[in-house]
């Protein structure tokens, strides 16, 4: 990298560190995020060498400037999505949720640092859609790991937020949300019940007919639960969506009702005459 570009990056990092001038700091962090989002040779290592990591971490806390937090978290996500060495560099400064997908050891480290609550704080209507997609994907990765899990307190915080996200109009957010619910309901009857108790089930079942198809068939794990849990799915008119699934053009989608039948395991529950 030539000296002029390096000098520009150093100046940019200095501006990003200047919390006494919030507007300049926000603009600099935004530029850093955009540079790191580049599809071609993002300057991850030069920015790390210029000291950007602790600056971005500092931007995540101790500020009322929520958009600055979003930009900093997004930038850290982009760094963590680089090489394994770059991921480890982010772990050294902050274990962002997206690193969870690297495996259970890093997931355990992330959870131990208390990443769940700050991450969930971004799930609100005013969060920019692109960033909210990233947050939802991170949460899906968090829910994917069975060992360790986020713990009961973590799950109690996550599930209501998933109930919010599952009503979002954005298909990318819906798909990742349903994957998160699918991972959680694969964790046994207690976690299935937690999901049911959150009130998410009617919306989740309605998404069986969503145009995204297979990405929105996450309710199948619930029918591996108790008879009462299976009945809860049937009470939401799950059978009413089978015609759409059976006529879908993709094999993995139109075979989905077979998965429900096999998961039932011979239970004798019947659909309710009323819809919940």
Steps between C-alpha positions, in 0.01 A plus 500: 500500500648835399585760762228744394220246546648390833522860613135552405397193699696620802326837482164327466567284806599809699170663409312186597667517843405863562193477723517874567366565150207257461405593145854459371540178696175360360596594145844338540358177644249489215781534246690221678192277483457570129865423430469172688181416309680513166474184292855544370796499735357684801789655699441287807861444605612862439211627710577247776864609491388862530321412823137501387384202711506656851351817354204312353455311826492827692234630263268218606466622857473819695316693231146609431576519128328178394589532131868519596457175691338342195781608269769383742335162553454458124867584440609245761275244336674560167843460659395180674380364166853511358780251549533286811780730620273801457223321685740429786597869502139594556470236771795667670312829509137389512320175424227612264203278449593404147812326629265254671476307176868412525425228755402425858818629664466845350126486564567434867740793509246728335227406747734540798567860393128577515449562129134390501342802667686769298425312179129474578489873576538564127174318424261790478298668223744787446802279433607528132376201301842392373646502848196324643556222247853459634379494859237239419759282327727527805215393728427203274866397538471542875196273511665243273758397758372232735814479714504749650157655468438860600361367831146527628530869578642563155224298336239687704638823354538372144161336441286817546727681256452219249126548545553861392721409204268228369244772421750700292423560133855431381545147366868478597414583859212253498714216368773549760241544775331173411836327489569633849165364620574170329835471678340581835217249458757232415624533858230289663153532642584771752630730229205411278268604781685826548447581133132407519450707815647806327193516274702464181333179382200641302729723293760227460242255368355762265844534342477143371326649197751782459656541157845431649393140542758278665660781696172544684418143596660523843194380687571133431720458808208592721311191390779287642384612845222387729145429390392835641772679305399325178139593570606864537638489144182338367288759681672765287366328185833353392317244285339784307839591356586153372333552163735792429800294606396194300465709183831681538742473207798412720542139614618591849191715548228267379652219709468711814156363600656152502743630759210615716332161467817313591571733790152441640609149591148360515350758733124511478450872530236653280463854366302733722164619378603854586811692403728649759 
